[in-house]
Amino acid sequence: GAKTMAWAAARSAVRQQAVCRVLPVGSRTIASRARPQRIASALLDVLVCPLSKGPLENRGGQYLVSQELQVAFAVRDGIPSLVPQDGSLLSELATVLPPSR
């Protein structure tokens, strides 16, 4: 259904953002996949807060924020960490959190 199509679109967007690059190592080269630095909008459409099940707001690609609970979840190498115990209160991140758009 619609949910399956949304997940397929999200996976496709993440794959398109991952870019293959070649890194020199001595006389050899190693191909590695660079992780996306931003979260695909298609992925944001299907991600929800693990605690409230409400929407998440992208804050500069560094955090996903639940305004309802005032909790932020870090994004590391383009991958959101949505484990409930990894969330931080917005009041604790006030000095490092990018402004809301």
Residue pairs with C-beta under 8 A, 6 or more apart in sequence:
3 46
6 42
6 45
6 46
7 46
9 42
9 45
10 40
10 42
10 43
10 45
10 46
12 42
13 40
13 41
13 42
13 43
14 36
14 40
14 43
14 78
16 40
17 36
17 38
17 40
17 78
18 33
18 34
18 35
18 36
19 33
19 34
20 31
20 32
20 33
20 34
21 31
21 32
21 33
21 34
22 29
22 30
22 31
23 29
23 30
23 31
23 32
35 77
35 78
35 79
36 78
37 61
37 77
37 78
38 61
38 78
39 58
39 61
39 64
39 75
39 78
39 80
44 56
44 58
44 64
47 56
47 64
47 80
47 82
48 54
48 55
48 56
49 55
49 56
49 66
49 68
49 69
49 71
49 73
49 82
50 73
50 82
50 83
50 84
50 87
51 66
51 69
51 71
51 84
51 87
52 66
52 68
52 69
54 66
54 67
54 68
54 69
55 66
55 67
56 64
56 65
56 66
56 73
56 80
57 64
57 65
57 66
57 67
57 100
58 64
58 65
59 65
59 72
59 97
59 98
59 99
59 100
60 98
61 75
61 78
62 74
62 75
62 97
62 98
63 72
63 73
63 74
63 75
63 93
63 97
63 98
64 72
64 73
64 75
64 80
64 82
65 71
65 72
65 73
65 90
65 97
65 100
66 72
66 73
66 87
69 87
70 89
70 90
70 91
71 87
71 88
71 89
71 90
72 87
72 88
72 89
72 90
72 93
72 97
73 80
73 81
73 82
73 86
73 87
73 88
74 80
74 81
74 86
74 88
75 81
90 97
